[in-house]
């Protein structure tokens, strides 16, 4: 179990670092958006690449921020039953949800977006159809990478839940990470 908890800790570290990149992407997206609006309406100059860059940054923030959000237990959860059961039952619900829903969906979306979204775009070095637009293939790579990272974070969360159920760790109820 200790080696799995070390793996979980490593995955959490990677997710945390990539989450910080997603935070920076949000900030940059806001700066690009504000600058684009200022230049467009203040100086009557426009181009498509700043708008596309804003979309790319926001898309990257969403896809790369999902694992970090899951790690920090800030994801959306339907709380009809979950909040009214014991912590142990919550862990069992989490284990079930990760195994039955999260991991299969993430693995499927990783594979499909790699095969049907990124690779065709990469093969032709797809460019924006808009004049002055950006290449499309880099942002299309973010989709399978984001789902793969979310699957990895799901594995980490699964390890922590199983360890908590086995009594090997106590999880911080706010952040759902092992407490020393």
Secondary structure, DSSP 8 states (H G I E B T S, - for coil): -HHHHHHHHHHHHHHHHHHHHHHHHHHHHHHHHHHHHHHHHHS----HHHHHHHHHHHHHHHHHHHHHHHHTT-S----SSGGGS-HHHHHHHHHHHIIIIIHHHHHHHHHHIIIIIIHHHHHTT-B-SSTT--BSHHHHHHHHHHHHHHHHHHHHHHHHHHHHHTTS-EE-TTT--EE-
